[in-house]
Amino acid sequence: ASWHFTHFFNNFLNLRRKGFNQKKIVLVGRGHEMETYLNMIKKQPSLGIKPIGWYDPPPDTSHSDIYKIEGSLKEFTDTHMTDSLVVAAGKDSAGTLQEYQKEIYNMLLPVILLSDRKYNFLNVHVDNLLNLTLLHQNRANFNMTDRLLKRLIDMLASLIALVVFSPVFLGVAFLVKITSKG
């Protein structure tokens, strides 16, 4: 069984190296963290990360193969089926980070913050990818009342669905009972 898994995993990595099943990302911002991230994903194609656009790249970037986004970031991500945004959040981009947040606030995409900080923030999940800190921003910030209200709505909706579909469930159970020999 382990041979099959190893064989499958090696085939999966080979497909990723050839450009299949890649996660399409859009880069936002600039700085040392972004350059480190780009160099890392280019050296390791088996990670399956493909930058398809760059919003606000440095003017002297050596990564000319990545499309420079001139217009609306939201429009670009909507038309290019983007999987997530990677935002530079280090000391080099601190002044423009608020501008980026305004631009991406209403997007329904996962946001990964690249940071030079080695500590955790509240409501942020921290990953370490080859000594590069990745901050996954958690925008769902519910207070206790919101959580209780959501739980109540979920329970009521489940109860209503059970009541509405119980005749169907009983009918299917009855049909199985009368048509099966066991």
N, C-alpha and C positions, 0 to 999 in steps of 0.2 A: 504494500500500500504506500509506503514512503517513497518507493521508486517512482510510482505514478505521480505523486505530488511534486517531487523534485523535477521530473520530466515536464510536467505541466507548467511549473513555475519558470523553468528555464525557457520554455517556448514562449511564455507570456513576456518575459524580459526581452527576448529576441524580437518579438513583435513591437514592443515599445521602442527599442533602439531603431527599428525601421520606420517609426512614425505612426504606428497604429495605436488606438486606444489611449490617446494622450489627453490630458486635462488642459483645456484652453484657458489661459489666464491673461488678464490685462494688467500691466504694470502702471502704477500711479506714483509719480514723484521721482526723486533722485537722491543720490547720496552714496556713501560708502556701503551701507547695508544692501542697497539695491544692486550695486555693482558686484558685491560678493555673492548675492543670491543668483544673479544672472550667470556669473562664471561657474558657480556650482552646478546649476541645472544644465548648462551646456557641456560640462565635463561628464555628467552622469545622465545620459539620455534614458537609462532604464527607469529613472524616476517618473517618466511619463508626463513631464510638465512642458507645455509649449506656449511661450509668450506670443500672442497674436497682435498685440498693440501696446503702445506706450503713451500714456497721457503725461505731459510735462517732462519729457526726457531732458537730460543735460545737453546743451548745444554741441558739445564735443564728444558725444558718445561714440564708442567703437562698435556698438551693436547696431549697425545700419540695416541689418536684415529684419529688424522689428519695425512694423509700421508705426509711424508717428501720428497720433490722433490729434487732429487740428480742431475739430468741431466738438460737439457734445459727447461727453463720455457715455451718458445713458443711451444715446442713440446708437453709438458704436457697439456697446455691449448687447443691446437688444437685437441688432441685425447680425451679429457675428457669433451668436450662441455661446457666450462666455460662461465658463464654469465658476470662476472666482476672480476677485481683485486682489492684487498684492500691492500694499501701500507702504512706502518708505516712511517710517516714523522716528527716525533717529534725530540726533542733534543738528544734522545738516539740513533737515527739512522741517524744523520745528515751526518756523513762521508760516509755512504754506499748509501745514497739516490741517488747520481749521478750514481753509479753503477747500481742501480735498474732501473733508467730512461733509461740508455743505453740498458738494457735488454728488456724493454717493449716498447721502442720507436716505433717500426714498427708493434706492435700488434694492431689489430682492435677491442679492447675490452674497455669498459668503465673502467676508473681508479678512485677509490675512495682513497683519501689521508687522513689518520688519522693524526690529528695534535693536538699538545698541545697549539696551538696558538688560540686566541679568536678574531682575526681580519681577514678581508677579503683581498685577493690578487687580482690583476688584472687578468681577464680571468679565474677566478675560482668561481664556485658556492659553497656557504657554506650552509650546513645543520647542524642542531643540533638534535641529536638523543639521548635522555635521558642524556643530559649534556655532550655529547661527540661530538666534532666538526668533521664533515665530510667535506672534500674538494673534490669536483668533478672537476677534471682537464679538461679544455676546450682547446683541442689542435688545433682546427680550428681557426687560427689567420689570417684573411684576411685583407689586406689593402684596401683602397678605390678603387684602380684600379682593384684589384681582384674581389671585389664585383660587380663593374659595368660590368666587363667582364662576370662574371657568370650570372648576370641578363640579359645581352644581348644574351648570348647563350641560356638561358632558354626561352626567348621570341621568338628567331628565331626557336628553336626546336618546340615550341608550334605552331607557325605559319605554319611551314612546315607540321606538323602532321595534322593540320586542313585542309590544302589544299589537302594533300594526301588522307585523309579519308572523305572529304566532299562528294564525289560521293556515298560512302557507306551510309553516314547519309541521303542524299537525297533519295537514293533508299529505305532505311528502312522507311522513312517518307512517301514516295509514296505508298509503300506496305500497310502500316497501313491505309492510307487514303482510298485506294480502297477496302480493305477487311473489314473495320469496318462500321457499320451502323450509328454511331454517329458522 
